[in-house]
Amino acid sequence: MDRDQARQMVEAVLRANPKGEEVFMEYDKTKTLTDAKRKQMVNILVADMIETHGRIPPSSARTNYALGIVTLFPYLQDPYSKNGYIDQDFTMMFGDEVSSKFLAKWPTFFKPKVISDCRTLGPNQYVEELLSALELQPDNINGWDSDMSAILLLLHLLPPTSRGQKKTAKISSAQAAKHLVRYLQEGASLTTFLERAETRQPSLLCIGEQKNKIAKFYIIIDQKAVPCKAQTSVAAFDELFKAHFVFSLPYDEALSNFYTFVQTTVYNIDVGNAKESPRVKELGARLLQGDI
């Protein structure tokens, strides 16, 4: 759909619902929407989208609804997004509460538990390097910041496994990390990096003076760089995870356990329905002990 068609579709859905008229009244009066009214609007549109396209609508359908929202309500546009809606697309699918789960729970709940769990592991050089980065030593110019290091520690706890009928060689968690995040020193050629990028699944590219001083984050999809609005590793990873749903892309096979854990245990998406490996279930149960 073009913008006008998308706007007409969203307006028709909202006008047909009495609660939708309340959304228009508030927006006309204040040029914005309260959280309550925004959730009300999202619920109306998601219900219509699911009724029309099924429980997991295709990316094109979600894009049309998101485009319709920001065209009909221009003051709701995301100023950091090229089209004014990538974040809104994910929120439309799952709601504000789910959308904010990672940013709310990772730093204070999951991160310390992952670190504590990794400290009990046997000697491992890769793990030791990640743990040392958590101490923020001034002379540690080669390691990631503490947030990215903790995310990579989670990946180590959920390493790649051989799956399917293909006989593929098992890779280490350090190798799998390259499927998740890559570093490019500031000043290096982004074009050259993209030309050499191999994976089609979303991954994170961090550009900065050094690994623990990142200036820009990009999500790499099919050899294209999509700028992140995030300014921290945690927020950038949040955008990376959501990109899989926004663009209807499967997880990288090497990161399947890792992403499934994040999906079900952190975001609580499709709990009980998503296929979780025994390792994912066991780690989730262990880390969630004491969660209120």
C-alpha positions as CSV (number, residue, x, y, z in Angstrom):
1,M,0.0,0.0,0.0
2,D,1.0,3.6,-0.5
3,R,0.6,6.1,2.4
4,D,-2.9,7.2,1.4
5,Q,-4.2,3.6,1.1
6,A,-2.6,2.6,4.4
7,R,-4.1,5.7,6.1
8,Q,-7.6,5.0,4.8
9,M,-7.4,1.4,5.9
10,V,-6.4,2.3,9.5
11,E,-9.0,5.1,9.7
12,A,-11.8,2.8,8.5
13,V,-10.9,0.2,11.2
14,L,-10.8,2.8,14.0
15,R,-13.9,4.6,12.8
16,A,-15.9,1.3,12.9
17,N,-15.1,0.9,16.6
18,P,-16.6,3.2,19.3
19,K,-13.3,3.0,21.2
20,G,-11.6,4.1,18.0
21,E,-13.6,7.3,18.0
22,E,-12.2,8.0,21.5
23,V,-8.7,7.8,20.0
24,F,-9.5,10.4,17.3
25,M,-11.0,12.7,19.9
26,E,-7.9,12.6,22.2
27,Y,-5.5,13.0,19.3
28,D,-7.5,16.0,17.8
29,K,-7.4,17.7,21.2
30,T,-3.9,17.0,22.3
31,K,-2.0,16.0,19.2
32,T,-0.7,12.9,21.0
33,L,-2.1,9.8,22.8
34,T,-1.8,8.8,26.4
35,D,-0.4,5.3,27.0
36,A,-4.0,4.1,27.7
37,K,-5.4,5.4,24.5
38,R,-2.4,4.2,22.5
39,K,-2.9,0.7,23.8
40,Q,-6.5,1.0,23.0
41,M,-5.7,1.9,19.4
42,V,-3.1,-0.9,19.1
43,N,-5.6,-3.5,20.4
44,I,-8.2,-2.5,17.9
45,L,-5.8,-2.6,15.0
46,V,-4.0,-5.8,16.0
47,A,-7.4,-7.5,16.4
48,D,-8.3,-6.5,12.9
49,M,-5.0,-7.5,11.5
50,I,-5.1,-11.0,13.1
51,E,-8.7,-11.5,12.0
52,T,-7.6,-10.6,8.4
53,H,-4.1,-12.2,8.2
54,G,-3.9,-14.8,11.0
55,R,-2.0,-14.8,14.4
56,I,1.4,-13.9,12.9
57,P,0.6,-11.5,10.0
58,P,3.2,-11.2,7.2
59,S,5.6,-8.3,7.3
60,S,3.9,-6.5,4.5
61,A,0.6,-6.4,6.5
62,R,2.3,-5.2,9.6
63,T,4.1,-2.5,7.6
64,N,0.8,-1.3,6.1
65,Y,-0.8,-0.9,9.5
66,A,2.2,0.9,10.9
67,L,2.4,3.2,7.9
68,G,-1.3,3.9,8.2
69,I,-0.8,4.9,11.9
70,V,2.0,7.4,11.4
71,T,0.3,8.9,8.3
72,L,-3.1,9.3,10.1
73,F,-1.4,10.5,13.3
74,P,1.8,12.2,12.1
75,Y,2.7,13.4,15.7
76,L,3.2,9.7,16.6
77,Q,6.0,9.2,14.2
78,D,9.3,7.8,15.5
79,P,11.8,10.6,14.7
80,Y,14.7,8.1,14.7
81,S,13.2,5.7,12.2
82,K,13.5,6.2,8.4
83,N,9.8,5.5,7.9
84,G,8.6,6.7,11.3
85,Y,7.4,3.2,12.5
86,I,10.1,0.1,12.9
87,D,9.6,0.1,16.8
88,Q,5.8,0.6,16.4
89,D,5.6,-2.4,14.2
90,F,6.9,-4.7,16.9
91,T,4.7,-3.0,19.5
92,M,1.7,-3.5,17.3
93,M,2.3,-7.2,17.3
94,F,2.9,-7.7,21.0
95,G,1.9,-4.5,23.0
96,D,3.9,-2.1,25.0
97,E,4.4,-4.4,28.0
98,V,6.1,-7.1,26.0
99,S,8.0,-4.6,23.8
100,S,9.7,-3.1,26.9
101,K,10.5,-6.5,28.6
102,F,14.2,-6.7,27.6
103,L,15.1,-3.2,28.5
104,A,13.3,-3.5,31.8
105,K,14.5,-6.9,33.0
106,W,17.9,-7.5,31.4
107,P,20.1,-5.0,33.3
108,T,18.8,-5.6,36.8
109,F,17.6,-9.2,36.7
110,F,18.9,-11.4,34.0
111,K,22.4,-9.8,33.5
112,P,23.6,-10.4,37.1
113,K,22.2,-13.9,37.1
114,V,23.9,-14.8,33.8
115,I,27.2,-13.4,35.1
116,S,26.8,-15.3,38.4
117,D,26.1,-18.5,36.5
118,C,29.1,-18.2,34.3
119,R,31.4,-17.6,37.2
120,T,30.7,-21.2,38.3
121,L,31.9,-22.7,35.0
122,G,35.2,-24.5,34.6
123,P,38.2,-22.7,33.1
124,N,37.5,-21.3,29.7
125,Q,39.6,-18.5,28.1
126,Y,36.7,-17.0,26.1
127,V,34.5,-16.8,29.2
128,E,37.4,-15.3,31.2
129,E,37.9,-12.6,28.6
130,L,34.2,-11.7,28.7
131,L,34.1,-11.7,32.5
132,S,37.2,-9.5,32.7
133,A,35.4,-7.0,30.5
134,L,32.8,-6.6,33.2
135,E,35.4,-5.1,35.5
136,L,35.7,-2.0,33.2
137,Q,39.5,-2.0,33.4
138,P,41.0,1.1,31.7
139,D,43.6,-1.0,29.9
140,N,41.0,-3.3,28.5
141,I,40.8,-1.8,25.0
142,N,40.0,-5.0,23.1
143,G,36.9,-6.2,25.0
144,W,33.3,-5.4,24.7
145,D,31.5,-3.2,27.2
146,S,29.9,-4.9,30.2
147,D,26.4,-5.1,28.6
148,M,27.5,-6.8,25.4
149,S,29.9,-9.1,27.3
150,A,27.0,-10.3,29.4
151,I,24.8,-10.9,26.4
152,L,27.7,-13.0,24.9
153,L,28.0,-14.9,28.2
154,L,24.3,-15.8,27.8
155,L,25.2,-17.1,24.3
156,H,27.9,-19.2,25.8
157,L,25.4,-20.8,28.2
158,L,23.2,-21.7,25.2
159,P,25.8,-22.8,22.6
160,P,25.0,-24.0,19.1
161,T,23.8,-27.6,18.6
162,S,23.8,-29.8,15.5
163,R,20.2,-29.8,14.1
164,G,18.4,-31.2,11.2
165,Q,19.5,-33.9,8.8
166,K,22.5,-32.0,7.5
167,K,25.8,-33.0,8.9
168,T,27.1,-29.6,10.0
169,A,30.2,-29.2,12.1
170,K,29.4,-27.9,15.6
171,I,30.9,-24.4,16.2
172,S,32.0,-22.9,19.5
173,S,30.2,-20.1,21.3
174,A,33.0,-17.7,20.3
175,Q,32.4,-18.5,16.7
176,A,28.6,-18.2,17.1
177,A,29.2,-14.8,18.6
178,K,30.3,-13.6,15.1
179,H,26.8,-14.5,13.9
180,L,25.3,-12.2,16.5
181,V,27.6,-9.2,16.7
182,R,30.5,-7.8,14.8
183,Y,32.8,-4.8,15.4
184,L,34.1,-2.3,12.9
185,Q,36.7,0.3,13.9
186,E,35.6,3.9,13.2
187,G,36.9,5.0,9.8
188,A,36.9,1.6,8.2
189,S,34.8,1.0,5.1
190,L,31.2,0.0,5.8
191,T,30.7,-0.7,2.1
192,T,33.5,-3.2,2.1
193,F,32.2,-4.9,5.3
194,L,28.7,-5.3,3.8
195,E,30.1,-6.8,0.6
196,R,31.8,-9.4,2.6
197,A,28.9,-10.1,5.0
198,E,27.8,-13.7,4.6
199,T,24.7,-14.3,6.7
200,R,21.2,-13.3,5.6
201,Q,19.8,-13.4,9.2
202,P,19.9,-10.1,11.2
203,S,23.1,-9.4,13.1
204,L,24.4,-6.4,14.9
205,L,27.3,-4.2,13.7
206,C,29.0,-1.9,16.2
207,I,31.2,0.9,15.0
208,G,33.4,2.9,17.3
209,E,36.9,3.9,18.4
210,Q,37.1,0.5,20.3
211,K,34.8,-2.3,21.3
212,N,33.8,-0.7,24.6
213,K,33.3,2.7,23.1
214,I,30.7,2.2,20.4
215,A,29.5,5.3,18.5
216,K,27.0,3.8,16.1
217,F,24.9,0.6,15.9
218,Y,23.5,-1.0,12.7
219,I,21.4,-4.0,12.1
220,I,22.8,-5.9,9.1
221,I,20.1,-7.6,7.0
222,D,20.8,-9.2,3.7
223,Q,24.0,-7.1,3.2
224,K,22.2,-3.9,4.1
225,A,22.9,-1.7,7.1
226,V,19.8,-0.4,9.0
227,P,20.8,2.3,11.5
228,C,19.7,1.7,15.1
229,K,18.3,4.6,17.1
230,A,19.9,2.9,20.1
231,Q,22.9,4.4,21.9
232,T,23.7,1.5,24.2
233,S,24.4,-2.2,23.6
234,V,21.3,-3.3,25.5
235,A,19.0,-1.1,23.4
236,A,20.7,-2.1,20.2
237,F,20.3,-5.8,21.0
238,D,16.6,-5.1,21.8
239,E,16.2,-3.7,18.3
240,L,18.1,-6.6,16.8
241,F,15.8,-9.2,18.4
242,K,12.7,-7.3,17.3
243,A,14.0,-7.1,13.7
244,H,13.4,-10.9,13.3
245,F,9.7,-10.3,13.9
246,V,9.4,-7.0,12.0
247,F,11.0,-8.5,8.9
248,S,9.6,-12.1,9.4
249,L,13.0,-13.6,9.4
250,P,14.0,-16.9,11.2
251,Y,16.8,-17.1,13.7
252,D,20.3,-17.9,12.6
253,E,20.6,-21.7,13.2
254,A,23.7,-21.2,15.3
255,L,21.8,-18.8,17.6
256,S,18.5,-20.7,17.8
257,N,18.8,-21.8,21.4
258,F,20.0,-18.3,22.4
259,Y,17.2,-16.4,20.7
260,T,14.5,-18.9,21.8
261,F,15.5,-18.3,25.4
262,V,15.4,-14.5,24.9
263,Q,12.0,-14.9,23.2
264,T,10.3,-17.1,25.8
265,T,12.1,-16.4,29.0
266,V,12.8,-12.6,28.7
267,Y,10.1,-11.3,26.4
268,N,7.6,-14.1,27.3
269,I,6.5,-14.5,23.7
270,D,4.7,-17.8,22.8
271,V,5.5,-19.4,26.2
272,G,4.4,-23.0,26.0
273,N,4.0,-22.9,22.3
274,A,7.6,-22.2,21.1
275,K,9.8,-25.2,20.7
276,E,12.4,-25.0,23.5
277,S,15.3,-27.4,23.8
278,P,15.9,-29.1,27.2
279,R,18.9,-26.7,27.7
280,V,16.8,-23.6,27.1
281,K,14.1,-24.9,29.6
282,E,16.7,-25.8,32.2
283,L,18.6,-22.5,32.0
284,G,15.3,-20.6,32.2
285,A,14.2,-22.5,35.2
286,R,17.5,-21.9,36.9
287,L,17.7,-18.2,36.2
288,L,14.1,-17.5,37.1
289,Q,14.4,-18.9,40.6
290,G,13.5,-16.1,42.9
291,D,11.8,-14.0,40.3
292,I,8.7,-12.4,41.7
